[in-house]
Amino acid sequence: MLNFDLHCHSNISDGMLTPALVATRAKANGVDVWALTDHDEVGGIAVARATAEELGLRYVTGVEISVTWAGQTVHIVGLRIDETNAALVQGLADTRNGRERRARDMAAQLEKVGIVGAFEGALRHVGNPDLISRTHFARYLVEQGVCADTKTVFANYLIEGKPGYVTHRWASLEQAVGWILGAGGIAVIAHPGRYKFSLVEFGALFDCFRDYGGTAIEVVTGSHFPNQYEEYARVARHYGFLASCGSDFHGPSESRIDLGGLPPLPPGLKPVWHDWDMAAA
């Protein structure tokens, strides 16, 4: 049985390691088929692909697009995309716009509660300044001793109702799915168990996603707890979605599941790779 890891991040977005080091870690951890899915950015794909080829690791192009749905942020993974597709590249650039202004507003909020220098501090943890994010602020707060780890940061800061939270209008669901499909890819709802929707809102999300051409959801992911694997397996069966999996790895000290560390998909699901040529992934 092949080990698939189709969701992880490098320092091109909010991961800790370079694309080459992520590829190396994936290979060392027994991953057979791997996708780098940086947030709203495809700039790491060339190095990721080249390193994977050198290591004999089957590589899948990927991206994770930030979407605003029902007032919340949802992430849509695109797999097997053409990363040079003009509409996708422009859409991602448009989605990234506004991150610096948002980051400065986040820093201003944190300063009001006595945490100074947060913008400059977060920048020290950024590999790509166009993609400064909450994760980079969280690392700064840990560095400053405000919290013991990033999990504690996200319980007390940078979330709705807490200091440092600033909303941002991302792409629409229809846009994100359209960019992925237009680039020849497969659209996947990332870690649905993370979203705080009502049952009615979840139903509307899944229906709209399917209507726009989305075909898969993540079932087994490092952002789900084990008891959620079967829950989202049932969702996949009910809606006829293909099932995907990925560690959502960001770094050795931050991720609950390491690259390659996930269990197999639950039985009775059609995996997103069911019709892939495994010789080329």
MIMAR-295685 format. One record per residue (C-alpha): residue in one letter; x, y, z. Coordinates in pm, 1 decimal. Example, Ala and Ser with C-alpha at 12.3 -4.5 7.8 and 13.67 -1.06 7.14 Angstrom:
# MIMAR-295685
<site r="A" x="1230.0" y="-450.0" z="780.0"/>
<site r="S" x="1367.0" y="-106.0" z="714.0"/>
This chain:
# MIMAR-295685
<site r="M" x="0.0" y="0.0" z="0.0"/>
<site r="L" x="142.1" y="336.7" z="-102.2"/>
<site r="N" x="180.0" y="612.3" z="156.9"/>
<site r="F" x="16.5" y="934.1" z="30.6"/>
<site r="D" x="70.6" y="1276.5" z="188.9"/>
<site r="L" x="-115.9" y="1535.2" z="-16.7"/>
<site r="H" x="-120.0" y="1836.6" z="214.5"/>
<site r="C" x="180.6" y="2008.4" z="371.9"/>
<site r="H" x="359.9" y="2342.7" z="378.8"/>
<site r="S" x="703.4" y="2494.2" z="329.1"/>
<site r="N" x="849.5" y="2831.8" z="423.0"/>
<site r="I" x="718.9" y="2964.3" z="91.9"/>
<site r="S" x="395.7" y="3009.1" z="290.4"/>
<site r="D" x="373.4" y="2936.8" z="664.8"/>
<site r="G" x="583.1" y="2621.9" z="701.4"/>
<site r="M" x="918.0" y="2613.0" z="879.3"/>
<site r="L" x="1127.7" y="2419.3" z="625.4"/>
<site r="T" x="1229.1" y="2490.8" z="266.8"/>
<site r="P" x="1051.9" y="2296.0" z="-9.1"/>
<site r="A" x="1365.6" y="2082.1" z="-54.9"/>
<site r="L" x="1379.3" y="1995.9" z="315.7"/>
<site r="V" x="1009.8" y="1910.1" z="322.9"/>
<site r="A" x="1063.5" y="1674.1" z="30.0"/>
<site r="T" x="1362.6" y="1516.3" z="202.4"/>
<site r="R" x="1167.1" y="1467.6" z="524.7"/>
<site r="A" x="873.3" y="1317.1" z="336.4"/>
<site r="K" x="1100.9" y="1065.2" z="167.2"/>
<site r="A" x="1278.8" y="978.5" z="493.1"/>
<site r="N" x="942.1" y="923.1" z="663.4"/>
<site r="G" x="828.4" y="671.4" z="404.0"/>
<site r="V" x="599.6" y="887.5" z="190.4"/>
<site r="D" x="556.6" y="743.8" z="-160.8"/>
<site r="V" x="335.6" y="1010.9" z="-323.4"/>
<site r="W" x="372.0" y="1369.0" z="-203.0"/>
<site r="A" x="219.3" y="1710.3" z="-268.9"/>
<site r="L" x="341.2" y="2046.0" z="-143.0"/>
<site r="T" x="32.9" y="2265.7" z="-93.2"/>
<site r="D" x="149.4" y="2609.3" z="16.3"/>
<site r="H" x="-109.8" y="2873.4" z="98.1"/>
<site r="D" x="-207.9" y="3087.0" z="-201.8"/>
<site r="E" x="134.5" y="3037.7" z="-360.6"/>
<site r="V" x="294.7" y="2806.0" z="-616.5"/>
<site r="G" x="646.3" y="2948.3" z="-588.9"/>
<site r="G" x="786.0" y="2639.6" z="-417.3"/>
<site r="I" x="668.3" y="2387.2" z="-673.9"/>
<site r="A" x="973.8" y="2390.7" z="-902.8"/>
<site r="V" x="1217.4" y="2312.1" z="-620.1"/>
<site r="A" x="976.0" y="2063.4" z="-463.1"/>
<site r="R" x="936.4" y="1875.7" z="-791.0"/>
<site r="A" x="1308.6" y="1874.0" z="-868.0"/>
<site r="T" x="1400.1" y="1749.9" z="-521.0"/>
<site r="A" x="1130.2" y="1483.3" z="-527.7"/>
<site r="E" x="1258.9" y="1358.8" z="-863.1"/>
<site r="E" x="1613.7" y="1340.2" z="-726.9"/>
<site r="L" x="1490.0" y="1138.9" z="-428.2"/>
<site r="G" x="1268.6" y="903.7" z="-629.3"/>
<site r="L" x="958.8" y="1046.9" z="-460.1"/>
<site r="R" x="645.1" y="1064.7" z="-675.2"/>
<site r="Y" x="533.5" y="1426.7" z="-684.0"/>
<site r="V" x="190.6" y="1589.2" z="-723.5"/>
<site r="T" x="155.5" y="1963.8" z="-786.3"/>
<site r="G" x="-59.2" y="2137.8" z="-527.6"/>
<site r="V" x="-177.4" y="2458.5" z="-365.9"/>
<site r="E" x="-410.3" y="2555.5" z="-80.1"/>
<site r="I" x="-638.4" y="2850.4" z="-152.2"/>
<site r="S" x="-791.7" y="3068.4" z="119.1"/>
<site r="V" x="-1166.5" y="3118.7" z="75.1"/>
<site r="T" x="-1427.1" y="3322.0" z="261.8"/>
<site r="W" x="-1747.5" y="3122.8" z="311.0"/>
<site r="A" x="-2036.3" y="3223.3" z="540.8"/>
<site r="G" x="-1809.5" y="3470.4" z="716.8"/>
<site r="Q" x="-1538.3" y="3214.8" z="792.3"/>
<site r="T" x="-1212.5" y="3113.2" z="626.9"/>
<site r="V" x="-1221.5" y="2780.6" z="445.0"/>
<site r="H" x="-926.3" y="2622.4" z="265.2"/>
<site r="I" x="-951.7" y="2450.2" z="-71.9"/>
<site r="V" x="-663.9" y="2231.9" z="-185.2"/>
<site r="G" x="-591.5" y="2199.1" z="-555.4"/>
<site r="L" x="-411.5" y="1883.8" z="-666.9"/>
<site r="R" x="-252.8" y="1802.0" z="-1003.6"/>
<site r="I" x="-272.9" y="2164.3" z="-1111.1"/>
<site r="D" x="-79.6" y="2332.2" z="-1390.6"/>
<site r="E" x="102.3" y="2585.7" z="-1174.9"/>
<site r="T" x="172.5" y="2805.9" z="-1479.2"/>
<site r="N" x="-196.5" y="2856.1" z="-1561.9"/>
<site r="A" x="-243.5" y="3231.5" z="-1601.1"/>
<site r="A" x="-584.7" y="3257.4" z="-1433.6"/>
<site r="L" x="-467.0" y="3053.3" z="-1134.2"/>
<site r="V" x="-146.8" y="3254.4" z="-1094.4"/>
<site r="Q" x="-336.3" y="3584.8" z="-1112.2"/>
<site r="G" x="-607.3" y="3460.6" z="-877.5"/>
<site r="L" x="-349.2" y="3359.2" z="-617.6"/>
<site r="A" x="-175.9" y="3696.5" z="-650.1"/>
<site r="D" x="-507.9" y="3873.6" z="-594.4"/>
<site r="T" x="-578.0" y="3654.2" z="-291.3"/>
<site r="R" x="-239.6" y="3740.2" z="-137.9"/>
<site r="N" x="-299.7" y="4114.1" z="-173.8"/>
<site r="G" x="-389.2" y="4282.8" z="151.4"/>
<site r="R" x="-193.6" y="4050.6" z="380.2"/>
<site r="E" x="55.3" y="4322.4" z="479.2"/>
<site r="R" x="-220.9" y="4568.2" z="573.2"/>
<site r="R" x="-394.1" y="4297.2" z="770.9"/>
<site r="A" x="-66.7" y="4207.7" z="944.4"/>
<site r="R" x="-5.9" y="4567.7" z="1047.2"/>
<site r="D" x="-358.5" y="4587.5" z="1187.2"/>
<site r="M" x="-296.4" y="4264.6" z="1381.3"/>
<site r="A" x="24.3" y="4411.7" z="1525.3"/>
<site r="A" x="-158.6" y="4728.5" z="1627.9"/>
<site r="Q" x="-415.8" y="4521.4" z="1816.3"/>
<site r="L" x="-144.5" y="4323.5" z="1992.7"/>
<site r="E" x="31.7" y="4645.2" z="2092.7"/>
<site r="K" x="-284.7" y="4756.6" z="2271.4"/>
<site r="V" x="-246.1" y="4459.7" z="2507.9"/>
<site r="G" x="123.9" y="4522.3" z="2565.8"/>
<site r="I" x="283.8" y="4308.7" z="2294.1"/>
<site r="V" x="508.6" y="4544.5" z="2100.2"/>
<site r="G" x="706.6" y="4494.8" z="1780.7"/>
<site r="A" x="483.5" y="4213.8" z="1658.8"/>
<site r="F" x="488.1" y="4306.9" z="1290.1"/>
<site r="E" x="867.6" y="4322.2" z="1272.2"/>
<site r="G" x="891.6" y="4014.8" z="1493.5"/>
<site r="A" x="656.0" y="3813.4" z="1275.7"/>
<site r="L" x="853.1" y="3912.6" z="966.8"/>
<site r="R" x="1159.3" y="3737.7" z="1111.4"/>
<site r="H" x="969.9" y="3409.8" z="1078.4"/>
<site r="V" x="850.0" y="3474.1" z="722.2"/>
<site r="G" x="1007.8" y="3305.7" z="421.1"/>
<site r="N" x="783.5" y="3492.1" z="176.4"/>
<site r="P" x="682.5" y="3846.9" z="288.3"/>
<site r="D" x="377.8" y="3835.5" z="60.1"/>
<site r="L" x="236.9" y="3557.9" z="278.2"/>
<site r="I" x="275.4" y="3690.0" z="632.2"/>
<site r="S" x="10.0" y="3511.9" z="837.2"/>
<site r="R" x="-123.0" y="3442.1" z="1185.8"/>
<site r="T" x="121.0" y="3152.6" z="1215.6"/>
<site r="H" x="417.5" y="3389.5" z="1188.9"/>
<site r="F" x="270.3" y="3609.9" z="1462.4"/>
<site r="A" x="214.3" y="3299.7" z="1675.6"/>
<site r="R" x="582.4" y="3204.5" z="1644.2"/>
<site r="Y" x="680.1" y="3555.6" z="1753.0"/>
<site r="L" x="455.6" y="3532.7" z="2059.7"/>
<site r="V" x="619.4" y="3202.2" z="2153.8"/>
<site r="E" x="963.9" y="3352.7" z="2093.3"/>
<site r="Q" x="876.6" y="3640.7" z="2327.6"/>
<site r="G" x="755.7" y="3405.8" z="2600.4"/>
<site r="V" x="396.3" y="3530.1" z="2578.5"/>
<site r="C" x="280.5" y="3168.7" z="2531.2"/>
<site r="A" x="453.2" y="2833.8" z="2565.2"/>
<site r="D" x="360.7" y="2709.6" z="2217.0"/>
<site r="T" x="159.7" y="2803.2" z="1911.7"/>
<site r="K" x="-138.5" y="2594.1" z="2024.7"/>
<site r="T" x="-165.9" y="2812.5" z="2335.2"/>
<site r="V" x="-129.6" y="3125.0" z="2122.6"/>
<site r="F" x="-429.8" y="3025.1" z="1912.1"/>
<site r="A" x="-636.6" y="2967.1" z="2224.4"/>
<site r="N" x="-572.0" y="3318.7" z="2356.1"/>
<site r="Y" x="-474.2" y="3540.1" z="2062.4"/>
<site r="L" x="-526.6" y="3584.4" z="1687.4"/>
<site r="I" x="-871.5" y="3420.5" z="1682.1"/>
<site r="E" x="-1212.0" y="3585.1" z="1670.6"/>
<site r="G" x="-1285.4" y="3771.1" z="1993.8"/>
<site r="K" x="-920.5" y="3767.8" z="2105.2"/>
<site r="P" x="-640.4" y="4026.3" z="2065.3"/>
<site r="G" x="-475.3" y="4030.5" z="1725.1"/>
<site r="Y" x="-765.7" y="3894.2" z="1522.8"/>
<site r="V" x="-834.8" y="4080.5" z="1197.9"/>
<site r="T" x="-1066.3" y="3949.4" z="929.2"/>
<site r="H" x="-961.5" y="3932.7" z="566.1"/>
<site r="R" x="-1175.3" y="3886.1" z="257.9"/>
<site r="W" x="-1027.9" y="3595.3" z="63.6"/>
<site r="A" x="-1133.3" y="3443.3" z="-267.9"/>
<site r="S" x="-1486.2" y="3310.7" z="-307.7"/>
<site r="L" x="-1550.5" y="2937.7" z="-312.6"/>
<site r="E" x="-1661.8" y="2958.3" z="-674.5"/>
<site r="Q" x="-1344.5" y="3144.9" z="-773.9"/>
<site r="A" x="-1109.6" y="2902.3" z="-598.8"/>
<site r="V" x="-1271.9" y="2591.3" z="-744.6"/>
<site r="G" x="-1282.9" y="2758.3" z="-1086.6"/>
<site r="W" x="-911.7" y="2842.4" z="-1078.9"/>
<site r="I" x="-824.7" y="2484.9" z="-982.2"/>
<site r="L" x="-1043.5" y="2326.8" z="-1247.6"/>
<site r="G" x="-922.4" y="2575.5" z="-1508.9"/>
<site r="A" x="-567.0" y="2468.0" z="-1428.2"/>
<site r="G" x="-661.0" y="2104.0" z="-1488.1"/>
<site r="G" x="-667.6" y="2016.4" z="-1119.6"/>
<site r="I" x="-885.5" y="1847.3" z="-860.7"/>
<site r="A" x="-1052.1" y="2061.7" z="-591.3"/>
<site r="V" x="-1050.1" y="1926.9" z="-234.8"/>
<site r="I" x="-1204.9" y="2076.0" z="79.7"/>
<site r="A" x="-920.5" y="2078.7" z="332.3"/>
<site r="H" x="-976.2" y="1953.4" z="689.7"/>
<site r="P" x="-1354.5" y="2014.1" z="707.0"/>
<site r="G" x="-1353.6" y="1917.4" z="1074.5"/>
<site r="R" x="-1177.6" y="2242.7" z="1161.6"/>
<site r="Y" x="-1463.9" y="2468.8" z="1054.1"/>
<site r="K" x="-1722.2" y="2596.6" z="1302.6"/>
<site r="F" x="-2034.3" y="2568.3" z="1090.3"/>
<site r="S" x="-2385.6" y="2458.0" z="1177.0"/>
<site r="L" x="-2522.3" y="2145.0" z="1011.1"/>
<site r="V" x="-2720.0" y="2363.0" z="770.2"/>
<site r="E" x="-2410.8" y="2566.6" z="678.5"/>
<site r="F" x="-2204.3" y="2251.9" z="628.7"/>
<site r="G" x="-2473.3" y="2112.0" z="401.5"/>
<site r="A" x="-2474.8" y="2432.3" z="197.9"/>
<site r="L" x="-2093.7" y="2430.5" z="176.8"/>
<site r="F" x="-2082.0" y="2073.2" z="48.6"/>
<site r="D" x="-2367.9" y="2130.7" z="-195.7"/>
<site r="C" x="-2216.3" y="2448.2" z="-341.3"/>
<site r="F" x="-1870.3" y="2295.7" z="-359.9"/>
<site r="R" x="-2008.9" y="2001.4" z="-554.9"/>
<site r="D" x="-2217.1" y="2229.1" z="-779.9"/>
<site r="Y" x="-1906.5" y="2435.1" z="-864.5"/>
<site r="G" x="-1719.9" y="2119.1" z="-966.4"/>
<site r="G" x="-1543.3" y="2021.4" z="-644.0"/>
<site r="T" x="-1503.3" y="1647.3" z="-614.0"/>
<site r="A" x="-1307.5" y="1559.2" z="-297.7"/>
<site r="I" x="-1267.8" y="1624.9" z="75.3"/>
<site r="E" x="-988.9" y="1547.7" z="316.9"/>
<site r="V" x="-1092.3" y="1263.5" z="545.3"/>
<site r="V" x="-769.9" y="1159.2" z="717.0"/>
<site r="T" x="-562.3" y="1466.7" z="798.2"/>
<site r="G" x="-332.7" y="1590.1" z="1070.7"/>
<site r="S" x="-589.5" y="1863.6" z="1136.7"/>
<site r="H" x="-856.7" y="1605.3" z="1227.5"/>
<site r="F" x="-870.7" y="1403.5" z="1545.4"/>
<site r="P" x="-894.5" y="1025.8" z="1494.5"/>
<site r="N" x="-1264.4" y="1020.1" z="1587.3"/>
<site r="Q" x="-1330.3" y="1257.8" z="1296.1"/>
<site r="Y" x="-1189.9" y="1021.9" z="1032.1"/>
<site r="E" x="-1504.8" y="811.3" z="1020.3"/>
<site r="E" x="-1727.3" y="1120.1" z="1054.2"/>
<site r="Y" x="-1590.3" y="1268.0" z="732.5"/>
<site r="A" x="-1574.7" y="928.0" z="567.7"/>
<site r="R" x="-1954.5" y="926.1" z="609.9"/>
<site r="V" x="-1973.0" y="1275.1" z="457.1"/>
<site r="A" x="-1766.6" y="1157.8" z="159.9"/>
<site r="R" x="-1990.4" y="855.7" z="107.4"/>
<site r="H" x="-2309.3" y="1062.9" z="141.4"/>
<site r="Y" x="-2206.2" y="1329.1" z="-111.8"/>
<site r="G" x="-2011.5" y="1097.9" z="-339.6"/>
<site r="F" x="-1686.4" y="1282.9" z="-275.3"/>
<site r="L" x="-1346.3" y="1131.0" z="-337.1"/>
<site r="A" x="-1136.0" y="1101.0" z="-20.6"/>
<site r="S" x="-797.7" y="1266.3" z="26.3"/>
<site r="C" x="-541.0" y="1264.4" z="305.0"/>
<site r="G" x="-248.9" y="1476.7" z="419.6"/>
<site r="S" x="-55.5" y="1556.6" z="733.7"/>
<site r="D" x="-95.8" y="1936.8" z="706.4"/>
<site r="F" x="266.5" y="1939.8" z="822.0"/>
<site r="H" x="412.2" y="2283.3" z="899.9"/>
<site r="G" x="723.9" y="2199.6" z="1097.8"/>
<site r="P" x="880.3" y="1944.4" z="1331.9"/>
<site r="S" x="791.5" y="2137.3" z="1648.3"/>
<site r="E" x="445.0" y="2255.6" z="1545.5"/>
<site r="S" x="260.2" y="1974.5" z="1372.7"/>
<site r="R" x="50.7" y="1712.0" z="1550.5"/>
<site r="I" x="122.4" y="1458.3" z="1275.5"/>
<site r="D" x="453.6" y="1430.7" z="1095.1"/>
<site r="L" x="483.7" y="1377.9" z="721.1"/>
<site r="G" x="383.8" y="1021.9" z="632.9"/>
<site r="G" x="241.8" y="952.0" z="978.4"/>
<site r="L" x="-126.6" y="916.7" z="894.8"/>
<site r="P" x="-322.8" y="589.2" z="897.7"/>
<site r="P" x="-488.8" y="460.9" z="577.6"/>
<site r="L" x="-825.5" y="592.0" z="463.5"/>
<site r="P" x="-1128.5" y="418.2" z="617.1"/>
<site r="P" x="-1273.4" y="136.7" z="403.7"/>
<site r="G" x="-1545.6" y="194.8" z="147.8"/>
<site r="L" x="-1408.4" y="521.3" z="11.2"/>
<site r="K" x="-1285.5" y="604.1" z="-336.8"/>
<site r="P" x="-949.3" y="779.5" z="-294.5"/>
<site r="V" x="-871.8" y="1095.0" z="-487.1"/>
<site r="W" x="-588.0" y="903.3" z="-656.3"/>
<site r="H" x="-811.1" y="615.3" z="-774.5"/>
<site r="D" x="-743.7" y="685.9" z="-1143.8"/>
<site r="W" x="-390.1" y="828.0" z="-1120.9"/>
<site r="D" x="-97.4" y="673.6" z="-1306.4"/>
<site r="M" x="121.5" y="589.4" z="-1008.9"/>
<site r="A" x="430.2" y="569.3" z="-1226.9"/>
<site r="A" x="404.0" y="944.6" z="-1274.7"/>
<site r="A" x="157.7" y="1039.4" z="-996.3"/>
